[in-house]
């Protein structure tokens, strides 16, 4: 079973747990779907879209729990990225871990990923 990842602000995820639903970031809502990444993509996603941002969490989700609302679609570079058309139930998270910045300013990912 494949694991997909969502990077978001810790406060944003805390609010989703309180509300019982994650509706996505402002960028997700603008684009009409929740941006997710595979394990092979998530490091680059962090670097490109969350560079220098602290107080983030990495949410791991089993892709099979997402059902037909999950679609793999090409990005601008042509790579297929997972997009969730709908909301995410926080109970679907396998785990949630902090995504801190290391001394060099890069995010430090949990091991193994």
Helices and strands as residue ranges (DSSP letters): E 3-9, H 10-19, H 26-31, E 34-35, H 39-49, E 56-62, G 63-69, E 70-74, E 80-84, G 90-92, E 93-98
